[in-house]
């Protein structure tokens, strides 16, 4: 029993770290997709999407995120972004996101 507890104590932190990295990768993915849509919808030209895309790749995220998760995140971000734009109107939506977008340049 003591060996099992010791093994769990050694494995659990690795699992928690992996979960934290996966969550961080999903966050970068969501942010990159959102900013890509801002670039598309609002015409922002700061290259934020590409910076986040590089961060995602260089951070070792590609093998951590399944195709299913990637597709689900894409659907969620796209739906949420266009819903916000439709409710706010394009002009207000873009104006409301410009400062945060510029902060990421």
N, C-alpha and C positions, 0 to 999 in steps of 0.2 A: 504493500500500500504506500509506503514511504517513497518507493521508486516512482510510482505513478504520479504522486504529488510533485515530486521533483521534476519529472518529465513535463507535466502540465505547466509548472512554473517557468520552465525554460522555453516551452513552445508558445505559451499564451502571449508573452510580449512580442514575439515575431508576428503572430497573427494580428495583434492589435496594430502594430506598425504597418503591416500590409493593408489592413482596413483603412487606416489613416491615409496612407499613400493613395489607395484607390479613391477614397473620398476627395482628396486633394486633386487628383487627376480629373475626376468628374466635374469638380468645381471649375478647373481651368477650361475643360471642354465646354461647359455651359457658358462661361464668360466669353470664350472665343467665338462660339456660335452666335451669341447675342450681339456681340460687337460686329461680327460679320454682317448680321442683318441690319444693324445701324448703318454700316457702310453702304449697304445696298439700298435701303429705304431712304436714308437721309443724305446720302452722298458724302459722308464723312471720309476723309482721305488720310487718316493718320497711320494707317497700316497696323492698327491694333490687333486685328484678327490674325495677321501673319505672325506678329510677335508672340501671341498666345499659342498659335499653332506650333511654332518652334519650341516654346517652353514645354508644351505637351509632349512633343517628340523627344526632345533632349532630356526630359525628366523621366524617361522610361515608362511613359503611360501607355504607349501603344499595345504592348502585350498584356497589360492589366485590364483593359476595357474590352469586353466582348462586342461583337458586331450587333447583337441584340440590344445591349445597353446603349451603344452608340446611336442606333436607330431610335430607341425610346427617348433618349435625351434630345435628339434632333427634333423629333415630333413635338415634344413638350415645349422646348424653347421656341420653335417656330410658331406654334399655336399661341403661346402666351404673348410673344412679341407682337404678332399681328392683332391679337385681341386688344392689347393695350393701345396700339396705334389706332385701331378703329374707334375705340372709346374716346381717346384724347384728340383725335384728329392728327394728321401727319405733322402739321406745323408745330403744335404744342408738344407732341411726342418727341420730335427731333430737338426742339429747344430745351425740353426737360432732360434730355440725355447728353447734350453737348458738353457740359462741364465735366461730367464723370468720364465721358469718352476721352476728352482732352487730357484728363489726369492720367490716363493709361498710356498715352503716347510716349 
